[in-house]
């Protein structure tokens, strides 16, 4: 049986829809995130007024593990810029070259986590 496969780029504005996006370069490398959809919002008990992306995978040897970031955390801001989609997170991650300040929603509270080179 032959299965045809088409490779291509994700259209702009649709990055990470329905799956994880991995950050593989820069200060935020070693991190996979996905959109905060209705199912994840309910599972993680995230209120409707909180937007962000969910950490789905974290390289324990990467720089982000040292910040205390955890799988299941919701990243709300990167360097004081709101993260409302995977594309917004990817853009913020690219611009965070030497340091990053993350606003994270976890267990009913928001906390700041910081990382510097």
C-alpha positions in Angstrom: 0.0 0.0 0.0 1.3 3.4 -0.9 0.4 6.5 1.1 0.9 9.9 -0.6 2.6 12.5 1.6 2.9 16.2 0.8 5.4 18.3 2.6 5.1 22.0 2.9 5.1 25.0 5.2 2.3 25.9 7.6 0.4 28.9 6.4 1.1 32.2 8.3 -1.2 32.6 11.3 -1.8 28.8 11.7 1.5 27.8 13.3 1.0 25.0 15.9 -2.7 24.7 15.5 -3.7 21.4 17.0 -0.1 20.3 17.8 3.0 21.2 19.6 5.6 23.6 18.3 9.1 23.1 19.4 11.4 26.0 20.1 14.8 24.8 19.0 17.0 27.9 19.1 17.7 30.9 21.2 17.3 31.4 24.9 13.9 29.6 25.0 15.2 26.4 23.3 14.2 23.0 24.5 10.6 23.9 24.9 7.4 22.7 23.1 4.1 24.6 23.4 0.7 24.3 22.0 -2.4 26.5 21.9 -4.6 26.7 25.0 -7.7 25.2 23.6 -11.0 24.5 25.4 -10.0 20.9 26.4 -6.7 22.0 27.9 -8.3 25.0 29.5 -10.7 22.6 31.3 -8.1 20.0 32.1 -5.7 22.6 33.6 -8.5 24.7 35.3 -7.4 27.8 33.5 -10.0 30.7 33.7 -11.5 32.2 30.6 -9.7 35.5 31.1 -6.2 33.9 30.9 -4.7 33.5 27.4 -1.4 31.9 26.5 0.3 28.7 25.2 0.7 25.5 27.2 4.1 23.9 27.8 3.8 20.4 26.5 7.4 19.3 26.7 10.5 20.6 28.4 14.1 19.4 27.9 15.3 18.8 31.4 18.9 19.6 30.2 17.9 22.8 28.5 18.1 26.3 29.8 14.4 26.6 30.5 14.4 23.7 33.1 16.6 25.8 35.4 13.9 28.5 35.6 11.4 26.2 37.3 9.1 26.1 34.3 7.0 22.9 34.2 5.0 20.9 31.7 1.4 22.1 31.9 2.4 25.7 32.7 0.6 28.3 30.6 3.0 31.0 29.3 1.0 34.3 29.3 3.8 36.8 28.4 7.3 36.8 27.2 9.3 40.0 28.1 6.0 41.8 29.0 4.5 41.0 25.5 1.2 39.0 25.6 1.4 35.5 24.1 -2.1 34.7 22.7 -1.0 32.2 20.1 1.8 29.8 19.1 2.8 32.3 16.4 3.0 35.1 19.0 5.1 32.9 21.3 7.4 32.0 18.4 7.9 35.6 17.6 8.6 36.5 21.2 11.0 33.6 21.6 13.0 34.8 18.5 13.3 38.3 20.0 14.4 37.1 23.4 18.1 36.7 22.7 20.0 37.4 25.9 17.2 37.2 28.5 13.6 36.3 29.0 11.0 37.2 31.6 8.0 34.8 31.5 4.7 35.4 33.1 3.3 32.0 33.7 -0.1 30.8 35.0 0.2 27.7 37.2 -2.3 26.2 39.7 -4.5 29.3 40.0 -1.7 31.9 40.3 0.6 33.8 38.0 4.3 33.8 38.6 7.3 35.4 36.9 10.2 33.2 35.8 13.5 34.7 34.4 16.4 33.4 32.4 19.6 35.1 31.3 22.5 33.9 29.2 
